Amino acid sequence: MSELARLQGDFQEYLLRGTRALEAAVAGSERVPVATRLGIYAGGYGSRLVDALEASYPALAQLLGEEDFAALGAAYVRAHDSRFFTIRHYGGELEAFLGVYPETADVALLAELARWEWTLCAVFDAADAVPLAAAALARVAPGDWAGLRFTFHPSVRRLALSWNAPQLWQALTDGAARPQLRVVAEPVEWLLWRQDLTSYFRSLAAPEAAALDAARAGATFGELCERLAAVHGAERAPAEAAALLSGWVAAGLLVAATPG
């Protein structure tokens, strides 16, 4: 190992775990001792990681308050090294951490709020793609419809949440009155996606959620009709499937429709 590589490793270990091997390579003075010099970097590094967490979880930070979120962030930083080229990806394990962190482990809503905010980040950061135009579907030959498969926009995400975390997030984001927190017997299905630079989300009825998940998994239009027939009957199923498809196209959820 080169001397530079050794110094870099010692510096990383000092920043992450406070090991003191690096101190031997740092010159101090009476005015600015070694501990003070190194402390500037150690404190700054951890603070930047906590700042990154707050940028990804602004509603959670607001809900907890500055002091409690800072304590949560510091504990998370101690437990999770940054392994990414960009600091933007730091914080993906916060949902799980909230479940074991003593101050939050008993509040399941916080983990769901964290999952919601992290998913919104993923939606916004997803790759761009040109949405499928309705005119493209109009050109599909009648005999090709049954075998038609769909490719969804890279930003499309799905969640099932037991708490009203999205409504709480919306209130905290808008500065509105917070809703009464509630948990439901059956999780609510949510769809999240992006058009251009704007992120959207809406809840889904069970039939659409099942159809959308099946389509994302590769189900054909004919298979979607079969699934919907179990809910709406064989006669209505094609019209219901067409209505769902029309809505997905209008929202920009689809980028391709390929005959089988």
VOZAGU-572745 format. One record per residue: residue in one letter; x negated, y, z negated of N, C-alpha, C in turn. Coordinates in steps of 0.2 Angstrom, whole numbers, padded with zeros to 4 digits, always signed. Each point is the difference from the previous one (the first is absolute). Example, Ala and Ser with C-alpha at 12.3 -4.5 7.8 and 13.67 -1.06 7.14 Angstrom:
# residues 2
A-0066-0028-0039+0004+0006+0000-0004+0006+0000S+0002+0005+0004-0004+0006-0001+0004+0005-0003
***
This chain:
# residues 260
M-0004-0006+0000+0004+0006+0000-0004+0006+0000S+0001+0005+0004-0004+0006+0001+0002+0004-0007E-0005+0005-0001+0001+0005-0006+0006+0004+0001L+0002+0002+0006+0006+0004+0002+0006-0004-0002A+0000-0006+0002+0006-0005-0001+0001-0001-0007R-0006-0001-0004+0001-0001-0007+0003+0006-0004L-0003+0006+0002+0003+0006-0003+0007+0001+0002Q+0002-0001+0006+0007+0000+0002+0004-0004-0004G-0002-0006-0001+0004-0005-0004+0000+0002-0008D-0005+0002-0002+0000+0003-0007+0005+0006-0001F+0000+0004+0005+0004+0006+0000+0007-0002+0000Q+0002-0005+0004+0007-0003+0001+0002-0003-0007E-0005-0004-0003+0002-0003-0006+0001+0005-0006Y-0004+0006+0000+0001+0005-0005+0007+0003+0001L+0002+0002+0007+0006+0003+0001+0006-0005-0002L-0001-0006+0001+0006-0005-0001+0000-0002-0007R-0005-0002-0003+0000-0003-0006-0005+0003-0005G-0003+0005+0001-0004+0004-0005-0006-0003-0002T-0003-0005+0004-0006-0003-0001-0006+0005+0000R-0005-0001-0004-0005+0006-0001-0006-0001+0004A-0001-0005+0004-0006-0002+0004-0002+0006+0004L+0004+0004+0003-0001+0006+0004-0004+0005-0004E+0001+0001-0007-0003+0005-0003-0007+0001+0000A-0004-0006+0001-0007+0000+0001-0002+0003+0006A+0004+0001+0005-0002+0003+0006+0002+0007+0001V+0003+0003-0005+0002+0007+0000-0004+0004-0005A-0002+0006+0003-0004+0005-0004+0005+0004-0004G-0001+0001-0006+0004+0004-0004-0005+0006-0003S+0003+0005-0003-0003+0005-0003+0003+0002-0007E-0003+0004-0003+0002+0002-0007+0007+0004+0001R+0001+0004+0005+0006+0003+0002+0005-0004+0002V-0002-0005+0005+0005-0004+0003-0002-0007-0001P+0001-0004-0005-0002-0007-0001+0003-0005+0005V-0003-0006+0000+0002-0005+0005+0007-0001+0000A+0003-0001-0006+0007-0002-0001+0004+0005+0002T-0002+0007+0000+0005+0005+0002+0000+0000+0008R-0006-0001+0003-0001+0000+0007+0005-0006+0003L-0001-0006-0003+0004-0005+0003+0007+0000-0002G+0002+0003-0005+0007+0001-0002+0004+0004+0004I-0004+0005+0004+0004+0004+0005+0003-0005+0005Y-0004-0004+0003+0002-0005+0005+0005-0005-0003A-0001-0003-0005+0004-0005-0003+0007+0003-0001G+0001+0006-0003+0006+0003-0001+0004+0002+0006G-0004+0003+0005+0003+0002+0006+0002-0006+0004Y-0003-0005+0000+0002-0006+0004+0006-0003-0002G+0001-0001-0007+0006-0003-0003+0006+0005+0001S-0001+0007+0000+0005+0005+0001+0003+0000+0007R-0005-0001+0005+0002-0001+0007+0005-0006+0001L-0002-0005-0003+0004-0006+0001+0007+0001-0003V+0000+0003-0006+0007+0002-0003+0004+0004+0004D-0004+0005+0003+0003+0005+0005+0003-0004+0006A-0003-0005+0002+0002-0004+0006+0007-0004-0002L+0000-0002-0006+0006-0004-0003+0006+0005+0000E-0001+0006-0002+0005+0005-0001+0002+0002+0007A-0004+0001+0005+0002+0001+0007+0005-0005+0003S-0002-0006-0002+0004-0006+0003+0007-0001-0005Y+0000+0002-0006+0005-0001-0004+0003+0006-0004P+0001+0005+0004+0002+0007-0003+0006-0001-0004A+0005-0004+0002+0006+0000-0005-0001-0004-0006L-0004-0005+0000-0002-0003-0006-0004+0004-0005A-0004+0004+0003-0004+0005-0004+0004+0005-0003Q+0005+0002+0004+0005+0005-0003+0004-0003-0006L+0002-0006+0001+0005-0003-0005-0004-0001-0006L-0006-0003+0000-0004-0001-0006-0003+0006-0003G-0001+0005+0004-0003+0006-0003-0008+0000+0001E-0003+0006+0000-0007+0001+0001-0004-0005-0004E+0001+0001-0007-0004-0004-0005+0000-0007+0001D+0006-0003+0000+0001-0007+0001-0002-0003+0006F+0001+0004+0006-0002-0003+0006-0008+0000+0000A-0003+0005-0003-0007+0001+0000-0003-0006-0004A+0003-0002-0005-0002-0006-0004+0001-0006+0004L+0006-0001+0003+0001-0006+0005-0005+0000+0005G-0002+0006+0003-0004+0000+0006-0007-0002-0003A-0002+0002-0005-0007-0001-0003-0001-0008-0001A+0006-0003-0003+0000-0007-0002-0001-0004+0007Y+0004+0002+0005+0000-0003+0006-0007+0000+0004V-0003+0006-0001-0007+0001+0003-0005-0005-0003R+0001-0001-0007-0005-0004-0003+0001-0007+0002A+0006-0002+0002+0002-0007+0001-0001-0002+0008H+0000+0005+0004+0000-0001+0007-0005+0005+0004D-0005-0004+0002-0005+0004+0004+0003+0002+0007S-0003+0005+0003+0003+0002+0007-0005-0004+0005R+0004-0003+0004-0003-0005+0005+0001+0002+0007F+0002+0006+0001+0002+0002+0006-0004+0006+0003F+0000+0000+0007-0004+0006+0003+0003+0006-0001T+0007+0001+0000+0003+0006-0001+0004-0001-0007I+0000+0006-0004+0003+0000-0006+0007-0001+0000R+0003+0001+0006+0007+0000+0001+0003-0007-0002H-0004-0005+0001+0003-0007-0001-0001-0002-0007Y-0003+0004-0004-0001-0001-0007+0007+0000-0004G+0002-0005-0004+0006+0000-0004+0005-0005+0001G-0002-0004+0005+0005-0005+0002+0003-0005-0005E-0005-0001-0006+0002-0004-0005+0003+0003-0006L+0002+0006+0001+0003+0004-0006+0007-0003-0002E+0004-0003+0005+0006-0003-0002-0001-0006-0005A-0005-0004+0001-0001-0006-0004-0003+0003-0006F-0004+0005+0000-0004+0002-0006+0005+0003-0005L+0006+0004+0003+0005+0002-0005+0003-0005-0004G+0000-0006+0003+0004-0006-0004-0004-0003-0005V-0007+0002-0001-0004-0002-0005-0003+0005-0004Y+0000+0006+0002-0002+0006-0004+0004+0001-0006P-0002+0000-0006+0004+0000-0006+0005+0005+0000E-0001+0006+0002+0004+0006-0001+0006-0001+0005T+0000-0004+0006+0005+0000+0005+0003-0007+0001A-0003-0005-0003+0001-0007+0002+0008-0002-0001D+0003+0004-0005+0007-0002-0002+0005+0004+0004V-0003+0004+0005+0005+0005+0004-0001-0002+0007A+0005-0005+0002-0001-0003+0007+0002+0005+0005L+0003+0005-0001+0002+0006+0005-0007+0003+0003L-0005+0001-0005-0006+0003+0002-0003-0004+0006A+0000-0007-0001-0004-0004+0005+0004+0001+0007E+0007+0000+0000+0004+0001+0006-0001+0007+0003L-0001+0005-0004-0001+0006+0002-0007+0000+0004A-0005-0003-0003-0007+0000+0003+0001-0004+0006R+0003-0005+0001+0001-0004+0006+0003+0004+0005W+0005+0004-0002+0004+0004+0005-0005+0005+0003E-0004+0004-0004-0005+0005+0002-0005-0003+0004W-0003-0006-0002-0005-0003+0004+0002-0002+0007T+0006-0002+0000+0003-0002+0007+0001+0006+0004L+0002+0006-0003+0001+0006+0004-0007+0002+0003C-0005-0001-0004-0007+0002+0002-0001-0005+0006A+0001-0006+0000-0001-0005+0005+0004+0002+0007V+0006+0002-0001+0004+0002+0005-0003+0006+0004F-0002+0005-0004-0003+0006+0003-0006-0001+0003D-0004-0005-0002-0007-0001+0002+0000-0005+0006A+0006-0003+0001+0000-0005+0006-0002+0002+0006A-0002-0004+0005-0002+0002+0007+0006+0003+0003D-0001+0004+0005+0005+0003+0005+0002-0005+0005A+0006+0000+0003+0002-0004+0005+0006+0004+0003V+0000-0001+0007+0006+0003+0004+0006-0004-0001P+0005+0003-0003+0007-0004-0001+0003-0002+0006L+0004-0005+0000+0003-0003+0006+0006+0005+0001A+0000+0001+0007+0006+0004+0002+0006-0004+0001A+0006+0003-0001+0006-0004+0001+0001-0002+0008A-0003+0004+0004+0000-0001+0007-0003-0007+0002A-0005-0002-0004-0004-0006+0001+0005-0006-0001L+0004+0001-0005+0005-0006-0002+0005+0000+0006A+0002+0005+0003+0005+0000+0005-0002-0003+0006R-0007-0001+0001-0002-0003+0006-0001-0008-0001V+0001-0002-0007-0001-0008-0001+0006-0003+0004A-0002-0005+0003+0005-0005+0004+0004-0003-0005P+0007-0001+0002+0004-0004-0005-0002-0007-0002G-0004-0003+0005-0002-0007-0002-0006+0000-0005D-0003+0006-0001-0006+0000-0004+0002+0002-0007W+0006+0002-0001+0001+0003-0007+0000-0005-0006A+0002-0006+0001+0000-0005-0005-0007-0001-0002G-0005+0000+0004-0007-0002-0002-0004+0006-0001L+0003+0006-0001-0004+0006-0001-0003+0001-0007R-0006+0001+0000-0004+0001-0007-0002+0007+0000F-0001+0002-0007-0001+0008-0001-0007+0001-0004T-0003+0005+0002-0006+0002-0003+0002+0007-0004F-0002+0000-0006+0002+0006-0004-0006+0005-0001H+0002+0006-0002-0005+0005-0001-0005-0002-0005P-0006+0001+0000-0005-0002-0005+0002+0003-0007S+0004+0006+0000+0001+0003-0007+0006-0004-0003V+0004-0004+0003+0006-0003-0003-0002-0004-0007R+0003+0001-0005-0001-0003-0006+0006-0002-0003R+0000-0005-0004+0007-0003-0004-0002-0001-0007L+0005+0002-0004-0001-0001-0008+0007-0002-0002A+0000-0004-0006+0006-0001-0004-0002+0002-0007L+0005+0005-0002-0002+0003-0007+0006-0001-0004S-0001-0001-0007+0005-0001-0005+0002+0006-0003W-0005+0005+0000+0002+0007-0003+0001+0005+0005N+0003+0005-0002+0001+0006+0005-0006+0004+0000A-0006-0003+0001-0006+0004+0001+0000+0005+0006P+0003-0002+0006+0000+0005+0005+0004+0006-0002Q+0006+0000-0003+0003+0006-0002-0003+0004-0005L-0004-0004-0005-0004+0004-0004-0006+0004+0003W-0003-0004+0005-0005+0003+0004+0002+0006+0004Q+0006+0000+0003+0003+0005+0003+0001+0006-0004A+0003-0001-0006+0001+0006-0005-0006+0003-0002L-0005-0004-0002-0007+0003-0002-0003+0003+0006T+0000-0002+0006-0003+0003+0005+0004+0007+0002D+0006+0000-0001+0004+0006+0002+0001+0005-0006G-0002-0002-0006+0001+0004-0005+0007+0000-0003A+0004-0005+0002+0007+0000-0002+0001-0004-0007A+0006+0000-0002+0002-0003-0006-0002-0008+0001R-0003-0003-0005-0001-0007+0000+0006-0004-0001P+0001-0005+0004+0006-0005-0001-0001-0004-0006Q+0005-0002-0002+0000-0005-0006-0003-0006+0003L-0005-0003-0004-0003-0006+0002+0004-0006-0001R+0000-0004+0005+0004-0006+0000-0003-0006+0004V+0002-0006-0003-0003-0006+0004+0007-0004+0002V-0001-0003+0006+0006-0003+0003-0001-0008-0001A+0005-0003+0001+0000-0008-0001-0003-0003+0006E+0001+0003+0006-0002-0002+0007-0005+0005+0002P-0006-0001+0002-0005+0005+0003+0003+0003+0006V-0001+0007+0000+0002+0003+0006-0006+0000+0006E+0003-0001+0006-0005-0001+0005-0001+0007+0003W-0007+0001+0002-0002+0007+0002-0004-0001+0007L+0001+0005+0004-0004+0000+0006-0003+0007+0000L-0007-0001+0002-0004+0007+0000-0004+0000+0007W+0000+0005+0003-0004+0001+0007-0001+0007+0001R-0004+0001+0005-0002+0007+0002+0001+0002+0007Q+0002+0006+0002+0001+0002+0006-0005+0006+0001D-0004+0000+0004-0005+0006+0001-0004+0001-0007L+0001+0006-0003-0003+0001-0007+0005+0000-0005T+0006-0003+0001+0005+0000-0005+0002-0007-0002S+0000-0001-0007+0002-0006-0002+0007-0001-0002Y+0003-0005+0001+0007-0001-0001+0001-0006-0005F+0006-0001-0003+0002-0006-0003+0007+0000-0001R+0003-0006-0001+0007-0001-0001+0001-0007-0003S+0006-0001-0004+0002-0006-0002+0003-0004+0005L+0000-0007-0001+0003-0004+0005+0005-0005-0003A+0005-0001+0004+0005-0005-0002-0003-0007+0001A+0002-0005-0003-0003-0006+0000-0001-0003+0007P+0006+0000+0004-0001-0003+0007-0005+0004+0004E-0001+0006+0000-0005+0004+0004-0007-0002-0003A+0000+0000-0006-0007-0002-0003-0002-0007+0002A+0004-0005+0000-0002-0006+0002-0001+0000+0008A+0004+0003+0004-0001+0000+0007-0007+0004+0002L-0001+0005-0004-0006+0004+0001-0006-0004-0001D+0000-0004-0006-0006-0004-0002-0001-0006+0005A+0006-0002+0002-0001-0006+0005-0003+0003+0007A+0002+0006+0002-0002+0002+0006-0008+0002-0001R-0002+0003-0005-0007+0001-0001-0004-0007-0001A+0003-0005-0002-0003-0006+0000+0000-0004+0007G+0003+0003+0005+0000-0003+0007+0006-0003+0002A+0006+0001-0004+0006-0003+0003+0002+0004+0006T+0004-0004+0004+0002+0003+0007+0007+0003-0002F+0002+0004+0005+0007+0003+0000+0005-0005-0001G+0000-0006+0004+0004-0005-0001+0001-0003-0007E-0006-0001-0003-0001-0002-0007+0003+0005-0005L-0001+0006+0001+0003+0005-0004+0008+0000+0000C+0003-0001+0007+0007-0001+0000+0002-0006-0004E-0003-0005+0000+0002-0006-0003+0000+0001-0008R-0005+0004-0002+0000+0002-0007+0006+0004-0002L+0001+0005+0004+0006+0004-0001+0006-0003+0000A+0001-0005+0004+0006-0004+0001+0002-0003-0007A-0005-0002-0004+0002-0003-0006+0003+0006-0005V-0001+0006+0002+0003+0005-0004+0006+0003+0003H+0000+0002+0006+0005+0003+0004+0005-0004+0004G-0002-0006+0001+0003-0004+0005-0003+0000+0007A+0001-0006+0004-0003+0000+0006+0002+0005+0005E+0006+0002+0000+0003+0005+0005-0003+0007-0002R-0001+0002-0006-0003+0007-0001-0007+0000+0000A-0004-0006-0001-0007+0000-0001-0004+0004+0005P+0001-0002+0007-0004+0004+0005+0001+0008-0001A+0006+0002-0001+0001+0007-0001-0003+0003-0006E+0000-0004-0005-0004+0002-0006-0007+0001+0001A-0003-0006+0003-0007+0000+0002-0002+0006+0004A+0004+0002+0005-0001+0005+0005+0000+0007-0004A+0004+0000-0005+0001+0007-0003-0006+0001-0005L-0003-0006-0003-0006+0001-0004-0006+0001+0005L+0000-0003+0005-0006+0002+0005+0000+0007+0002S+0006+0002+0002+0001+0007+0002-0002+0005-0005G+0001-0001-0007-0002+0004-0005-0007-0001-0001W-0003-0005+0001-0008-0001-0001-0003+0004+0005V+0002+0000+0006-0003+0003+0006+0001+0008-0001A+0006+0002-0003+0001+0007-0001-0005+0003-0005A-0001-0004-0005-0004+0002-0006-0008-0001+0002G-0002-0003+0006-0007-0001+0002-0003-0005-0004L+0004-0005-0002-0003-0006-0003-0003-0005+0004L+0002+0000+0007-0003-0005+0004-0005+0003+0005V-0004-0004+0002-0005+0003+0006+0000-0005+0006A+0003-0006-0001+0000-0004+0006+0006-0005-0001A+0002-0002+0006+0005-0006+0000-0002-0004+0006T-0002-0006-0001-0003-0005+0004+0004-0006+0002P+0002-0001+0006+0004-0006+0001-0004-0007-0001G+0003-0005-0003-0003-0006-0002-0002-0004+0006
***
